[in-house]
Amino acid sequence: MPLLREAVENLRLVFINRLIRIGAYKQSDPMLHKLTLSELIDEYKNTKKDYKTKQRKQS
């Protein structure tokens, strides 16, 4: 596998795992594995921002 493609795929997996870990998606969700790296990063940023906002409101 070409080096750049492998690096992108590894980053995709990192963000997929982050989204699963924070509970935004389930591991079995096929939608998650269809997203591009850019989409995953955006989704992670938005989800993380929403999560922080919820925590502040609960405090």
C-alpha positions as CSV (number, residue, x, y, z in Angstrom):
1,M,0.0,0.0,0.0
2,P,1.4,3.4,-0.9
3,L,2.7,5.3,2.1
4,L,0.3,8.3,1.8
5,R,-2.7,6.1,1.4
6,E,-1.7,4.1,4.4
7,A,-1.2,7.2,6.5
8,V,-4.6,8.5,5.6
9,E,-6.3,5.2,6.4
10,N,-4.5,5.1,9.7
11,L,-5.8,8.6,10.6
12,R,-9.3,7.6,9.5
13,L,-9.1,4.7,12.0
14,V,-7.9,7.0,14.7
15,F,-10.9,9.3,14.2
16,I,-13.3,6.5,13.9
17,N,-12.1,5.1,17.2
18,R,-12.3,8.5,18.8
19,L,-15.9,8.9,17.7
20,I,-16.8,5.4,19.0
21,R,-15.0,6.1,22.3
22,I,-16.9,9.3,23.0
23,G,-20.2,7.5,22.1
24,A,-21.1,9.5,19.0
25,Y,-21.3,6.3,16.9
26,K,-21.5,2.5,17.5
27,Q,-18.7,0.4,16.2
28,S,-21.1,-1.5,14.0
29,D,-22.4,1.7,12.3
30,P,-21.7,1.3,8.5
31,M,-22.0,5.1,8.0
32,L,-19.0,5.7,10.1
33,H,-16.7,3.7,7.8
34,K,-17.9,5.4,4.7
35,L,-16.9,8.9,5.8
36,T,-13.7,10.5,4.4
37,L,-10.9,11.7,6.6
38,S,-12.1,15.3,6.3
39,E,-15.6,14.3,7.2
40,L,-14.5,12.3,10.2
41,I,-12.4,15.2,11.5
42,D,-15.3,17.6,11.1
43,E,-17.7,15.2,12.8
44,Y,-15.2,14.7,15.7
45,K,-14.8,18.5,16.2
46,N,-18.5,19.1,16.1
47,T,-19.3,16.2,18.4
48,K,-16.5,17.2,20.8
49,K,-17.8,20.8,20.9
50,D,-21.3,19.6,21.5
51,Y,-20.1,17.3,24.3
52,K,-18.3,20.1,26.0
53,T,-21.3,22.4,25.8
54,K,-23.5,19.7,27.4
55,Q,-21.0,19.3,30.2
56,R,-21.0,23.0,30.9
57,K,-24.8,23.1,31.0
58,Q,-24.9,20.3,33.5
59,S,-22.4,22.0,35.8
